[in-house]
Amino acid sequence: MLELGKYAGAVLSSWGVTLGLIGLLVAVSWVQARRVKAALDAAEARRKGGA
């Protein structure tokens, strides 16, 4: 493991927060992509059904 000395807590907590925020961003993006895909699928279904 890296030798971080007296800054170990700050460095490791910064890494933890950063990884947590990246994970949150990925999760939010994934949920939003699923919603948009569902909306587009519904719009296409309406278009095909009405035409």
SERO-4910 file (N, C-alpha, C, O; in steps of 0.05 Angstrom, whole numbers):
BEGIN
 pado doro    nc1    nc2    nc3   cac1   cac2   cac3    cc1    cc2    cc3    oc1    oc2    oc3
  Met    A     17    -24      0      0      0      0     18     25      0     41     24      9
  Leu    A      7     46    -10     22     71    -11     26     82     18     10     78     36
  Glu    A     48     95     21     55    107     46     45    136     45     58    153     32
  Leu    A     23    142     58     11    169     56     17    186     81     11    210     80
  Gly    A     27    174    101     34    190    125     10    202    138    -12    190    140
  Lys    A     13    227    148     -8    240    163    -32    248    145    -52    256    156
  Tyr    A    -28    247    119    -50    255    101    -67    232     91    -84    235     74
  Ala    A    -62    208    102    -76    184     93   -106    187     95   -120    180     76
  Gly    A   -116    197    117   -145    200    120   -157    218     99   -178    212     88
  Ala    A   -144    241     94   -155    260     75   -154    249     47   -173    252     31
  Val    A   -132    236     40   -128    225     13   -148    202      8   -162    202    -12
  Leu    A   -150    184     27   -168    161     23   -197    169     24   -213    159      9
  Ser    A   -204    188     40   -232    198     41   -238    213     15   -261    211      5
  Ser    A   -220    227      4   -224    241    -21   -228    221    -44   -246    224    -61
  Trp    A   -212    200    -44   -216    179    -64   -243    166    -60   -257    160    -80
  Gly    A   -251    161    -36   -277    148    -31   -300    166    -41   -319    156    -53
  Val    A   -299    192    -34   -320    210    -43   -320    212    -74   -342    211    -86
  Thr    A   -297    213    -86   -295    215   -115   -307    190   -128   -323    192   -147
  Leu    A   -300    166   -119   -311    142   -130   -341    139   -125   -355    130   -142
  Gly    A   -350    148   -102   -378    148    -96   -394    167   -115   -415    159   -125
  Leu    A   -383    190   -120   -396    209   -139   -396    199   -167   -416    202   -182
  Ile    A   -375    186   -176   -374    174   -202   -395    152   -204   -409    150   -225
  Gly    A   -397    135   -184   -417    114   -183   -445    126   -185   -462    115   -199
  Leu    A   -450    147   -170   -476    160   -171   -482    172   -198   -505    169   -208
  Leu    A   -463    184   -211   -466    195   -238   -473    173   -258   -490    176   -275
  Val    A   -459    150   -256   -465    127   -273   -493    117   -269   -507    112   -288
  Ala    A   -501    115   -244   -528    105   -238   -549    124   -248   -569    115   -260
  Val    A   -546    149   -243   -566    169   -253   -567    169   -283   -589    170   -295
  Ser    A   -545    167   -296   -544    167   -326   -558    142   -336   -572    143   -356
  Trp    A   -554    119   -323   -566     94   -331   -596     95   -328   -611     87   -346
  Val    A   -606    106   -306   -635    108   -301   -647    128   -322   -668    122   -333
  Gln    A   -634    150   -327   -644    169   -346   -645    157   -374   -664    161   -389
  Ala    A   -625    141   -382   -624    129   -408   -647    109   -411   -659    107   -432
  Arg    A   -653     94   -390   -676     75   -391   -702     90   -394   -719     81   -409
  Arg    A   -705    113   -380   -730    128   -383   -733    139   -411   -755    138   -422
  Val    A   -712    150   -422   -713    161   -449   -719    139   -469   -734    143   -488
  Lys    A   -706    116   -466   -711     94   -484   -740     85   -483   -753     80   -504
  Ala    A   -751     84   -459   -779     76   -456   -798     97   -469   -817     89   -482
  Ala    A   -791    122   -466   -807    143   -478   -806    142   -509   -826    146   -523
  Leu    A   -782    137   -519   -779    135   -548   -793    110   -559   -806    112   -580
  Asp    A   -791     88   -545   -806     64   -553   -836     69   -554   -850     60   -572
  Ala    A   -846     83   -534   -875     89   -533   -883    107   -556   -904    104   -568
  Ala    A   -866    127   -562   -872    145   -584   -872    130   -611   -889    135   -628
  Glu    A   -853    112   -614   -852     97   -639   -876     78   -641   -887     75   -663
  Ala    A   -884     67   -619   -908     49   -619   -933     65   -626   -949     56   -642
  Arg    A   -935     89   -616   -958    106   -623   -958    114   -652   -978    114   -666
  Arg    A   -934    120   -662   -931    127   -690   -938    104   -709   -952    108   -729
  Lys    A   -928     81   -702   -934     57   -719   -963     49   -717   -975     40   -736
  Gly    A   -975     53   -693  -1003     45   -689  -1022     65   -703  -1044     57   -712
  Gly    A  -1014     90   -705  -1031    111   -716  -1029    113   -746  -1046    124   -759
  Ala    A  -1007    103   -758  -1002    106   -786  -1012     83   -803  -1010     83   -827
***
